[in-house]
């Protein structure tokens, strides 16, 4: 039975065959099909936006009575600012796409429409069809509030040509931190000795989400309680050792660009231009890197200290409680994240699909598309962990960023970093809304 017919039958059953109760006010047409306009707010690189446009076009072919209006924002900060303004003004979009680290500030305000009951009633998929690691990140107070489109981990993108030219073996599964640093040293080229290398071995930002997996890998913890955190726990011996090694990358090993060099050319651009041998990033970089024609590249899992660890990168479709067209909004969300829409975005390279059947399909594992080793993303899922989903987490990340950057680029003992982080963020943890 075709999906439009299944959806129509399910809708009629839900309405008790009372078509009059399923009228224009809830986004359905008289024949049981959804109808109306749905606004969908996102941000992303041009390749990402194009993928969303393709999903919308495919959906609108199936549901011509629905007009999905894409609202593009310049970056995540712009998206969050516009969401906040629209909620305050009482006119938010019907749907938006946001990372789990940032959605809780809206969930805590009660402005999101929980979608657990809709998923349970869906004939397209069930919760068990998705990777639990991604679903769990979007449960607020135990209820599935948003539905994830992807489940990426942090990986190492590497320039195969630079490795070959330097005679350095490519990363293998299970490689460790010291092996990565050793490779980065051999790959860094400062021909004139001025301290500004023509090619750097590694690119990594000084942020909590880049440091966290290495703290976990070394047996440390980021916070005292993942469900209800009250403070950072980076003063443990395990966390201190990981921090110390991370902060050596610039001032001791000189394998990453300086702060000034990063401001002039970010790591993703430097890698794209062939001047960075390795860069730590999520699946989000793949569409951009697929435009590279000057050299070959692939990915590897993160190096480890004591054990393998990964950090979750996941974005979800969230529905706003103020939406006046929830049925049409859900219809588009269900299509975009289901077995028809999810492959469209997967083929763009943007996502590691959270729907398991699509993640295991050629749409994601396409042997003709880069990276050549996409299964690295899937193999990392069992060791993925997430940072806390609390309302003040964006503020905590912002407060930590300057402290971590100073330690990486200017030098500071890990013990002092841990102390400063506590002083700066303890009050923010306390303000988290339940």
C-alpha positions in Angstrom: 0.0 0.0 0.0 1.4 3.4 -0.9 2.5 5.7 1.9 0.0 8.5 1.1 -2.9 5.9 1.3 -1.5 4.5 4.6 -1.3 8.0 6.1 -4.8 8.8 5.0 -6.2 5.6 6.5 -4.3 6.2 9.8 -5.6 9.8 9.9 -9.2 8.8 9.3 -9.0 6.2 12.1 -7.5 8.7 14.5 -10.3 11.1 13.8 -12.9 8.4 14.2 -14.0 8.9 10.6 -15.3 12.3 11.6 -13.9 14.4 8.7 -15.4 17.5 10.0 -13.1 17.4 13.1 -10.0 17.1 10.8 -10.4 20.4 9.0 -8.2 23.3 8.0 -7.5 24.4 11.6 -5.2 21.4 12.3 -3.5 21.3 8.9 -5.5 18.6 7.2 -7.6 18.7 4.1 -11.0 17.4 3.6 -9.8 14.2 1.9 -7.6 13.2 4.9 -4.3 14.5 3.4 -2.4 17.1 5.3 -2.4 20.7 3.9 -1.1 24.2 4.6 2.3 25.9 5.1 5.0 24.6 7.4 8.0 26.8 8.3 11.3 25.0 8.9 14.3 26.9 10.3 17.9 25.6 9.8 21.5 26.8 9.3 24.3 25.1 7.4 26.8 25.2 4.6 25.5 25.5 1.0 25.8 21.7 0.5 23.7 21.1 3.6 21.0 23.6 2.7 20.8 22.0 -0.8 20.2 18.7 0.8 17.3 20.1 2.8 15.9 21.7 -0.3 15.9 18.3 -2.0 14.1 16.7 0.9 11.5 19.4 0.8 11.0 19.0 -3.0 10.6 15.3 -2.7 8.1 15.6 0.1 6.1 18.3 -1.7 5.8 16.0 -4.7 4.2 13.4 -2.4 2.1 16.0 -0.5 1.4 18.8 -2.9 -1.1 20.4 -0.5 1.8 21.2 1.9 4.2 24.1 1.3 7.4 23.7 3.4 9.0 27.1 3.7 12.8 26.9 4.5 14.1 29.6 6.7 17.8 29.9 6.4 20.0 31.4 9.2 23.7 32.3 8.9 25.0 30.1 11.7 24.0 28.4 15.0 24.2 31.6 17.0 21.9 33.3 14.5 19.5 30.4 14.6 19.3 30.4 18.4 18.9 34.2 18.5 16.1 34.1 16.0 14.4 31.3 17.7 14.5 33.1 21.1 13.1 36.3 19.5 10.3 34.4 17.7 9.3 32.5 20.8 9.2 35.8 22.8 7.1 37.4 20.0 4.7 34.4 19.9 5.5 33.6 16.2 8.1 30.8 16.1 8.6 28.5 13.1 6.7 25.2 13.1 9.9 23.2 13.0 13.6 23.8 13.5 16.8 21.7 13.5 19.1 22.0 16.4 22.0 20.2 18.2 21.1 18.4 21.4 23.6 20.6 23.3 21.3 23.6 22.7 17.7 22.4 22.6 17.2 22.0 26.3 17.1 25.8 26.9 13.8 25.8 24.8 12.5 22.5 26.2 12.9 23.9 29.8 10.7 26.9 28.8 7.9 24.6 27.7 7.8 25.9 24.2 8.4 22.6 22.4 5.8 20.0 21.5 6.8 16.6 22.7 6.6 14.1 19.8 6.8 10.7 21.7 3.1 9.9 21.2 3.4 10.8 17.5 6.3 8.4 17.0 4.5 5.7 18.8 1.5 6.1 16.5 3.6 6.3 13.4 3.3 3.6 10.7 6.6 4.8 9.1 8.9 4.0 12.1 9.1 3.2 15.8 11.6 4.4 18.4 13.5 1.1 18.2 14.2 1.8 14.6 16.5 4.7 15.7 19.9 4.5 17.4 19.1 4.8 21.1 22.2 6.9 21.7 20.7 9.7 19.6 17.1 9.4 20.9 18.3 9.5 24.5 19.9 12.9 23.9 16.5 14.4 23.1 14.5 13.1 26.0 13.6 16.0 28.3 12.2 15.0 31.7 12.0 11.4 30.3 9.9 12.3 27.3 11.1 12.2 23.7 10.8 15.9 22.8 12.6 16.1 19.4 13.5 13.5 16.8 17.2 13.1 15.8 18.2 13.1 12.1 21.8 12.1 12.7 24.3 10.4 15.0 27.8 11.4 14.2 30.9 11.1 16.3 34.1 13.1 16.3 36.6 11.6 13.9 40.0 12.4 12.4 39.9 13.5 8.8 43.3 13.0 7.2 45.0 14.0 4.0 46.2 10.7 2.5 48.6 12.4 0.1 50.4 14.2 2.9 50.8 11.0 4.8 52.2 9.2 1.8 54.6 12.0 0.9 55.9 12.2 4.5 56.2 8.4 4.7 53.8 8.2 7.7 51.6 5.2 8.1 47.9 6.0 7.9 45.9 5.7 11.2 44.7 2.3 12.1 41.8 1.2 14.4 42.9 1.3 18.0 45.7 3.9 17.5 46.6 5.9 20.6 47.2 9.5 21.5 51.0 9.3 21.3 50.8 7.8 17.8 48.7 10.7 16.7 51.1 13.2 18.1 54.1 11.4 16.6 52.4 11.5 13.2 51.5 15.1 13.6 55.1 16.0 14.3 56.3 14.3 11.2 53.6 15.9 9.1 54.2 19.4 10.3 56.5 21.4 7.8 58.1 24.7 8.8 60.5 25.2 6.0 61.9 28.6 7.0 61.8 28.0 10.8 59.7 31.1 11.5 57.3 29.2 13.8 54.5 29.4 11.3 54.4 26.1 9.4 53.4 25.8 5.8 51.7 22.6 6.7 50.5 21.6 10.2 50.0 18.1 11.3 46.8 18.6 13.2 43.9 20.9 13.7 41.6 20.9 16.8 39.7 23.6 18.5 40.0 24.3 22.2 36.4 23.4 23.3 34.6 21.2 25.7 33.3 18.9 23.0 36.8 18.4 21.6 38.4 17.7 25.0 35.6 15.6 26.5 36.2 12.4 24.6 39.9 12.3 25.6 39.0 12.9 29.2 36.6 9.9 29.0 39.1 7.9 27.1 41.6 8.3 30.0 39.0 7.2 32.6 38.0 10.7 33.7 34.6 12.4 33.9 33.5 15.7 32.6 30.8 16.4 35.3 29.8 15.0 38.6 26.4 13.7 37.4 25.5 13.4 33.7 21.7 13.6 34.4 21.8 16.4 37.0 25.2 18.0 36.9 26.3 20.6 39.4 30.0 21.1 38.5 32.9 20.0 36.4 35.1 17.2 37.7 38.3 18.0 35.6 40.5 18.0 38.7 40.7 14.2 38.9 44.1 12.7 38.0 42.6 11.0 34.9 41.1 14.3 33.6 44.2 16.3 34.5 46.5 13.9 32.6 44.3 14.2 29.5 44.1 18.0 29.7 47.9 18.2 30.1 48.5 16.2 26.9 45.9 18.2 25.0 47.4 21.6 26.0 50.9 20.4 24.8 49.8 20.3 21.2 50.6 23.9 20.5 53.4 25.2 22.9 55.3 21.9 23.4 54.7 19.9 20.2 53.9 22.9 17.8 51.7 20.6 15.6 48.6 22.9 15.5 48.3 26.4 14.1 48.5 29.4 16.5 45.4 31.3 17.5 46.2 34.1 15.1 46.7 31.6 12.2 43.3 29.9 13.0 41.6 33.3 13.0 43.1 34.0 9.6 42.2 30.6 8.2 40.0 28.1 10.2 41.0 24.5 10.4 38.4 23.2 8.0 39.5 25.7 5.3 43.2 24.9 6.0 42.5 21.2 5.6 40.5 21.9 2.4 43.4 23.9 1.0 45.9 21.1 1.7 47.8 22.8 4.5 46.6 20.6 7.4 47.3 16.9 7.5 44.6 16.0 10.1 41.6 17.7 11.5 39.2 16.6 14.2 35.6 17.1 13.1 32.2 15.4 12.8 30.3 14.2 9.8 29.2 17.8 9.2 32.5 18.5 7.4 32.0 15.7 4.8 29.9 17.6 2.2 32.5 20.4 2.1 35.4 18.0 2.0 33.8 16.1 -0.9 34.4 19.2 -3.0 38.2 18.6 -2.7 39.9 17.7 -6.0 43.5 18.3 -5.3 44.2 15.4 -2.9 42.7 12.2 -1.5 41.4 11.9 2.1 39.7 9.5 4.5 38.7 9.3 8.1 39.9 7.4 11.2 38.5 6.9 14.7 39.8 9.2 17.5 43.0 8.0 19.1 42.6 6.7 22.6 44.3 6.9 25.9 43.1 3.9 28.0 40.0 3.0 26.0 38.1 4.1 23.0 35.6 6.9 23.5 33.5 9.2 21.3 31.3 12.2 21.7 27.8 12.5 20.2 27.1 15.0 17.5 23.4 14.9 16.8 20.8 17.4 15.5 17.0 16.9 15.7 13.8 18.2 14.3 11.9 20.0 17.0 8.2 21.0 16.7 7.1 24.2 18.5 4.1 24.1 20.8 2.8 27.4 19.2 2.7 25.8 15.7 -0.8 26.2 14.2 -0.2 23.3 11.7 1.1 20.5 13.8 -0.3 17.7 11.6 1.5 19.0 8.5 4.6 19.7 10.5 4.7 16.2 11.8 3.9 14.8 8.3 7.1 16.6 7.0 9.2 15.5 10.0 8.1 11.9 9.6 8.9 12.0 5.9 12.3 13.7 6.3 13.5 11.4 9.0 11.9 8.2 7.6 13.1 5.7 5.0 12.2 8.0 2.1 13.6 11.4 3.2 16.6 10.3 5.3 18.5 8.8 2.4 18.4 12.2 0.5 20.3 14.0 3.3 22.6 10.9 3.8 23.6 10.9 0.2 24.7 14.6 0.5 27.3 13.4 3.0 25.8 15.6 5.8 24.5 12.9 8.1 25.1 9.6 9.7 21.4 8.7 9.7 19.9 8.0 13.1 17.4 5.7 11.4 19.4 2.4 11.5 18.1 0.9 8.2 19.3 4.0 6.3 22.6 4.1 8.1 23.2 0.5 6.9 22.1 1.3 3.4 24.0 2.4 0.3 22.7 5.9 0.8 25.2 6.2 3.6 27.7 3.4 2.8 28.0 4.4 -0.8 31.4 2.8 -1.9 31.8 5.4 -4.6 31.6 8.4 -2.2 34.1 9.7 0.3 35.1 9.0 2.9 36.2 5.5 1.8 35.7 4.2 5.3 32.3 5.5 6.4 31.8 2.6 8.8 34.1 4.3 11.2 31.1 6.4 12.2 29.0 3.4 12.8 31.7 1.4 14.6 32.1 4.3 17.1 28.4 4.5 18.1 28.7 1.9 21.0 31.3 4.1 22.7 29.6 7.5 22.1 28.8 9.6 25.1 27.0 12.9 25.4 27.5 16.1 27.3 24.6 17.1 29.6 21.4 18.3 28.1 20.6 21.1 30.5 19.1 24.5 29.9 22.3 26.5 30.7 24.7 24.3 28.8 25.3 26.8 26.0 26.3 29.4 28.6 28.6 26.8 30.2 30.3 26.1 26.9 30.8 29.8 26.2 32.3 30.5 29.6 34.7 27.5 29.2 35.8 28.4 25.7 38.0 31.4 26.6 39.6 29.5 29.5 40.4 26.5 27.3 41.7 28.6 24.4 44.0 30.5 26.7 45.4 27.3 28.1 46.0 25.8 24.7 47.5 28.8 23.0 49.2 30.6 25.9 49.9 27.9 28.4 48.5 27.2 31.8 48.7 24.2 34.2 45.8 21.8 33.9 45.1 22.2 37.6 44.6 26.0 37.2 42.4 25.4 34.2 40.2 23.1 36.3 40.0 25.6 39.1 39.1 28.5 36.7 36.4 26.4 35.0 34.8 25.7 38.4 34.8 29.3 39.4 33.4 30.5 36.0 30.7 27.8 35.6 29.5 26.6 39.0 27.0 29.5 39.2 25.7 28.7 35.7 25.2 25.0 36.6 23.1 26.2 39.6 20.8 28.2 37.3 19.9 25.2 35.2 16.2 24.8 34.9 14.6 21.4 35.7 
